[in-house]
């Protein structure tokens, strides 16, 4: 496993550091009486704590690897059905409703397109540890979108705007607008995207919001000129931040592993073409 090789590499680094610690004072030129003794003492006084810290870190990594060997091996192989089966045992049988376990299981279900199982997991998590729902709102909401539950998706995202993680808040807000667009609530979607387009610090969220305002919602807006102006403002903000299409691809590539990004990849590509055409 790659994780195993990481531990081996870290062990080699510690061994090399130990050898340097022992032999470096002897290899330096002598510049006076008791030079090597003084240098060795000072050098080891500084280096020993660092070496001890690295050793403790290696022990901790090794213990984590051993304890989570099965999970890590399944993740590395990307064996999603087997990973889902393993996590189901941890969660449903052993009752380990942790953020990591629930998030991984929900993501595994999405990868194998088992959306009903995501919603089943949400229901059971709501009973066992309800605070986790908001923290994993983007994944649970994605299952509703992929299953075609448009009105449920709207209610879900709107209901978790204040319970989601701070880091996810802008994306939950964006998906709230997106699901309202899918549901045909164009004015509500326009209001959501207009706010995000001029305030978000995330270039992808800003670009997507501006794109939908300019390509779809302007035609249905009660104030099309205002909608177009806000769209252009958002577009300019992205151009200023990322400069060119390569910058957009690089930025979207960083976030590409997130499951909620993957389900809107088509729109991200379209937004990039619209912004940098």
PyMOL commands that set and color helices and strands:
alter all, ss='L'
color gray80, all
select helices_A, chain A and resi 2-27+35-67+69-77+80-93+99-111+115-128+131-135+137-147+150-159+166-182+186-199+203-215+217-220+224-242+245-254+259-262+265-276
alter helices_A, ss='H'
color red, helices_A
deselect
rebuild
show_as cartoon
